[in-house]
Amino acid sequence: MTLLTKIKHFLVVPHDRILSAISDDGIHWKREPGIRKDYGGIHRTVMAYYSYVHQPADFCGDYEMYYHNSSLIDGKWHGNIVRSRSTDGLRWSDIEKPVVSGGVSDQIDRQVRAPFLLKSDSGWTLFFSALGMDGKTRIFSTYSENRQDWRLSSRPVLDPEDCRKLDHENWGRVNGVSDPFIVRLPTNNYRMYFSCIFSRINDQLIASAVSDDGLRWEIEDGYRIPAGPVGQYPCACNPCVIPFGEGWRIYFRRAEIYPIWNTIYTAYSTDGLSFEAGVECLKYQRWNFHERNAVGFPFVLPLTTGGYRMYYTGYWGFLFDQKIIKEYTELDTKTRIR
């Protein structure tokens, strides 16, 4: 790549990068300096988002991250889920072999993203979402005993057809499901929070399902995070849920104009089903070089030393700004809640 091409790429192509913030109370956040996952590197990353972070026992105190990586190769976008390792949760080194990539089947064609790792006695199950050639997004899983060699399940974990009880009176049928985030309940079964995508990508709400074994899921009634108040853009997606006090706290992305000018919200629930009205906890900053257009995709990690670290994605671009802002602003005038 020539210097001129690099400059053009830097100015025109949008870059999503994983950033972080810390908090003592899980509500008020202070941004940490620097970038957790930048563009470039061994995976030729252009966009990095949808992070999952944990400290597996075999890493002896080190951190492991799974995240979505998009690369622009020969004019075509290539997406996959990759792994990275860190000694401090701040500086990361990618592991070369991707976990799962697009193009492996008609249903797992592209947009392979939203990783969530669930440990069992026998191994590890990685849940993720992918867009099929039929235009529908589904949630899938792949299994590993060592987090290195993975066996992909041929059947989706959750399909839009499983969600007919979630069809919306105004937006119609659920056309896709994405963003799985799973918590273990006090009753030792599981709850999966996920995003419902309707006929327009701009219309998304957060719902949930329960399972006894993490394999078969039953959709729960209603929405965990419904549309915003009148006058706000309806999109709510990218759930992250952690135990908090005597209940649960959810973090999610609320879109003013999808997919730009997005802010991360949080809400509390005593039962994990009915959440209070969400409040802003991390708002994008137009003057901030790293997140001038949006923030989203929160993943909150309780720290062993106390407090919390949020990994999130900042969206930025320069010359690209003007065209996309005009395009989505015009769309926004047609699709806002009235």
Buried (B, 14 or more C-beta within 10 A) or exposed (E): EEEEEEEEBEEEBBBBBBBBBEBEEBEEBEBBEEBBBBBEBEBEBBBBBBBBBEBBEEBEEEBBBBBBBBBBEEEEEBBBBBBBBBEEBBEBEBBEEBBBBBBBEEBBBBBBBBBBBBEEEEEBBBBBBBBBEEEBBBBBBBBBEEBEEBEBEEEBBBBBEBBEEBBBEEBEBBBBBBBBBBBEEEEEEBBBBBBBBBEBBBBBBBBBBBBEEBEEBEBBEEBBBEBBEEEBBBBBBBBBBBBBEEEBBBBBBBBBBBBBBBBBBBBBBEEBBEBEEBEEBBBBEEEBEBBBBBBBBBBBBEEEEEEBBBBBBBBBBEEBBEEBBEEBEEBBEEBBEE
